[in-house]
Amino acid sequence: QVQLVESGGGLVEPGGSLELSCAASPVLFTIYTLGWYRQAPGKRRESVATVTSGGRIKYADSVRGRFTISKDIAKNTIYLHMNSLKPEDTAVYYCAAAREVEPGREYWGQGTQVTVSS
């Protein structure tokens, strides 16, 4: 059974840092693009950062230079390190995996809340 389990969310003050972790099934570190997405209240879910199986990374313009995505294959874990957090970063953050070859598959974690507030 494929699983993605996020952890590390919480309350942080503006300008602070937080690191999210996502424990993932080993198969997801093969031919899957792994990523972090977020959904703020009343808004659509958006991509934050993704990394392909080959290591290509993409960031949303709103987080580039502040957030860093990484993966540790030995630990079967994906990370999102967030610096210089802003109130507009407040959202539920989801870890996800998308198969890069047919047939397409997507898997999602349950989400973890990040709140940036003083």
Order of alpha helices (4+ residues) and beta strands (2+ residues): beta-beta-beta-beta-beta-beta-beta-beta-beta-beta-beta
